[in-house]
């Protein structure tokens, strides 16, 4: 059980990191904001893309663990 939880948490952390990196890339390349782009970059990547990536990482890790256990 602890291994399951550990792998799921690692998946969530990896998803968060990848989400932040994707957010930085997306805001840098596609934002038309000129006045406070660094603030938009920080807030959007940390508070939107990071949690979305963590959620996706958690879901992928749980599905992987369940499929590995029961198949």
Secondary structure by P-SEA (a helix, b strand, c coil): caaaaaaaaaaaaaaaaaaaaaaaaaaaccccccccaaaaaaaaaaccaaaaaaaaaaaaaaaaaaaaacc
